[in-house]
Amino acid sequence: MAICIVGCSISFIQVSCHPGFCGIMAAMHELSVTQSILDIALRHAERAGAQRVLAINLVIGELTGFVDDSIQFYFDFLSKDPLAQNARLHIERIAPQARCHACGAEYAPPDSRLWTCPECDALGGVVIAGREFSVASIEIE
């Protein structure tokens, strides 16, 4: 029987964004982040009395700068604990979304670092999505 543990936030990610020029700076390298993911999963699995972790479901905003393949590589390297061995890692990506500081329009910013509102051409905006990083759930048995 699989059990799902939900909602563990990883809150040490810092993304700096200056209006008009969005410079993305991930505060931690994928190795450290992946170790934190594994620590969270193991801690919750042990508290639940699990025999093993089946899967870890992550939510990662595209503006974090984290690379899925790097997280997977480090997860495969780090997950030698019998409780987490052979666990699957599922990553849901969240697309960036911004709100114009001038007119309030919400828009998907372009891939470039220079953002302009498609409604009023104002430079920049406030990031309202795309910086997320959390363990959404852990599947155990």
Phi, psi and omega in degrees: 000129179263139177242146180244122175261130189245143162079073175240113184271140173254111194250019182261011180274129178243128177237121180263137182217112175269136180307123178098334180220107186262100177265118185268124181230107175281129186285340182227148178287156182303328179298311180295319179296316181295323176297320177296319177301312181296318178301316178298313182298314181294318180301313181289324178295317179296318178299325181275357181071031183288151173275328177196159175268125180271317183204152174237124183254118183252152171240120183229123176286145182294340180277357178289334181086000180283143182256122182307314182297325178291317178298317179297317179301310181292326177297315178300322180289318187274336189275054180271346177303133182305330180292330184248356182299134181069013175291149178264147177246122179246131183240122173258124180268139177250122181289150178291146177218139181230158175239128180295131179284344181269311185246350178084001179294142175260137183209159174274115182293152179290169180292342180288166180275349180258112184256134172230144180292131179288345181271315187236001180065016175292146181279131174084195181163178180259130178288124179246351175202151178116354178254006184296149172200107181205159170272107184288319179197162179230126178263126183229166170221000000 
